[in-house]
Amino acid sequence: MALEITDATFEEVVLKSDKPVVVDFWAVWCGPCKMLGPVIEELSSDFDGKVVVGKVDVDANQEFAAKYGVRNIPTVLIFQNGEVVGRQVGVAPKQTYTDAINGLL
């Protein structure tokens, strides 16, 4: 299950992680975000123990969405060692995310 990441937990969960981190920036009202949700959950299961997969609700947590220039949702950022190493704006096929993650493992 994807972690619920907030502005309060972002630094600890994402920036200080020793594993790659996939962060889905989304909102409850966003139709494409709802389409992407099941894919994010599958990635969480597929890469359990190897990658941290989480979601940030941009309506409730705006600090890091603003910091990383998230203007459209869904936006998925991939972090490694506290740095953004991948960005996907909009919904993409699951394989797009899988390939990006596998490139870091």
N, C-alpha and C positions, 0 to 999 in steps of 0.2 A: 504494500500500500504506500502510495506517495506521501511524503511528510508534508504537513502544513507548516510552511515557513512564514514567519512574520518579520517585520522590521526589527523587533527585539531579538529574534533568534538568528537572523540572516548571517551575521558575522561569524558566529560560532558554528552553525551548521554548514554554511557554504564556503566562506573565505578561509576558515581554519581547517577544513576537511583534508585528510590525507588521501582521499579517494576523489576521482572525478565526480562532479555534481551537475545534475541536469535540473534546471529550474524552469518551470512553466509559469509564466506570468499570465494570469487569466482573470475573469470576472464572471459572476453568476449570470448576468444578463447577456453575455456574449455567446451567440449561436455557434460560431466556429470553435470557441473554447470548449463547448459541450461535445463537439465532434472529436476534439483532440483528447478529451479526458480519458476515455478508455485506452487510448494508445499510451498515454503517460502511465496509467496503472499497469499495463502489460510490460512496459520497460522496467518499471519498478520490480516486478516479479522476475523478469528475464535476467536482470543484472543484480539481483539481490546479493548483498555481501561484497560486490565489486564496485558498485556505483551508488551514490546517494541520489535519489530522485525525489524532488519536492515541488510544491506548488505555492505561488504567492498570489493571494487575492489582491489585485491592484487597487480596488476600492477601499479596502481596509488598511493597506500597507503601501504607501506611495513613495517612501524614502528611497528604497533601492531601485524601484522601477524608474524613478527620475534620474538617479545616479547613473544608471546604465542605459539611459536614453530609450527606454521602452515607450514608444509612442502609439503603437498598434498592438492589439492583442488578438489571438494568442501570440506571444513571443517566447521562444524557448532559448535560454542561454545555457551554454555548457562551460563550466568552470574547471580549471585544473590549477592547483597550487594558488588559489585565490585570484586567478586571472581569467578573463573571458577568452575561451579558445574556440568557441563556436556560437553562431546565432542563426536561428531560423524564425522568420516572421511569417505568420499565417500557418495554416494547416498543411503538413507535408505527409507523405506516406511513412508508415512506421520504419521502413527500411532506411529512410534518410537519417532518422535519429539513431538507429542501430549502427549504421556505418560510421557515423560521427563518434559514437561511444567506443566502438571497437577500435577505432584509430587511436584511442588514448590508452587502451589496455595492453 
